[in-house]
Amino acid sequence: MNNLHELRKKHHLDIDELTYQLNHRFGTQYRSHEIWEWDTCKKSPKMEDAIRLADYFDVSYQEFLDSKMEELKESVDDIQILK
């Protein structure tokens, strides 16, 4: 599940409008393509970006990092410890 995409649609925001709103509110310099990559799960936001998104949408920052955390968990689960 892509939480950013769902939240963006719920708030009736297209990528360009969300980019503008984030930059205006937080003084950032996001580009639409960057937001699109998060929205389509091509890339995950960094922690500081997840915190900004969480603040904007009034949700937990973990909403935007769950997929990254799952990837890390899977990579740790795949590690075999040899004795």
N, C-alpha and C positions, 0 to 999 in steps of 0.2 A: 504494500500500500504506500502511495506517495502522499504524505501528509501535506507537503507544501502545495501540491497540485489541488488537493481537496480543499484546503483552506482558501487558496486563491479563488477557486470557482465559487465557493460559498460566499465570499465577499465581493463577487462580481468584478474581479480585477483581471485584466489581461497582463501579460508579462511586462509590457512597456509601462503601464500605469503602476504596477507594483514597484518596478525599478525606480520610477520617478518618486513615488511615495517614500520608499526607503531612503533614497538619497536626500530628499528634502527633510525628512524627520531626523535622520541620524548624521547628516553631513558627510555621507559616504560617497563613493564614486563608482557604484556598481554599474555594470553594463547589462543590457537586456540579455545578451548571450550568456552571461554568467548566471543570471537568475534562471534562464531557460535550462541550463545544464543541471541545476538543482531540481527544477520542476520535473524534468524528464528522467531523473536519476542517472544521468550521465556522470555526474560528480556529486559528492556530498559537500555541504557547506562546512567550513572550518568552525571551530567552537565559537569564536567571536561572532561569526555570521549567524550561527544558529541562535545565539543569545539575542541578536538584533531581531531576527525573524520571530522569535518567541515573544519578545517585547511588543513587536508590532501587532501580532495576532492574539496576544494575551493568552498564550499557552506555554507549556513547559518546553525548554530548549531541547529536551530529549525527543520531542516529536520529530525533530529534523535530523537527529543523529541515530535513530534506531537502526536504520539500514547499515550504517557504518559500524555500529556496535555488533550487529549480527555477523557482518563480514569478519570482524576481529575475533569474535567467538568461534566461528567456524575455522579460522586459520589456527587458533590455539587448539581446538579439538583435533585437528589433523596432525599435530605434532606428536611424534612417537619418541618416548624417552627410552633410550637403550641403556641397559645395565651391564 
